[in-house]
Amino acid sequence: MTFEVDLLATPKAVPEVRHHLRALDFEVRLCVTELLTNVIDHLGEGTPVTVRVTSTPCGHTRVEVTDPDPRALPTLLTATGTAESGRGLALVGRLSRRWGVDQGADRKTVWCELAEPERQPVTGNVG
């Protein structure tokens, strides 16, 4: 299973990507949503990104969001009960087996791996 799309990170793009992934588990769609929303919130609306969802050789589902800023690293926060933000990476951390960041000279990829395999295969490129 492979899904990959290049897009501009905008609020409108979030439900569109989720729609294309509707055959996958809720947890996969939620992780994609959180990682894409982090780009919008921390790098700005309109940032070019690549969203990728693949199967690993071990049968897990890997979610990746690549953006062009290798310096703006995600930070796991502890949100208070009344905070309106700061829970995205905590959700990703709870839902996934592991998560991390791969840095390049001109980009970074924030990724996570989920233990639950996809329900139906999704193939092709969107965009």
Disulfide bonds with the S-S distance in Angstrom:
none
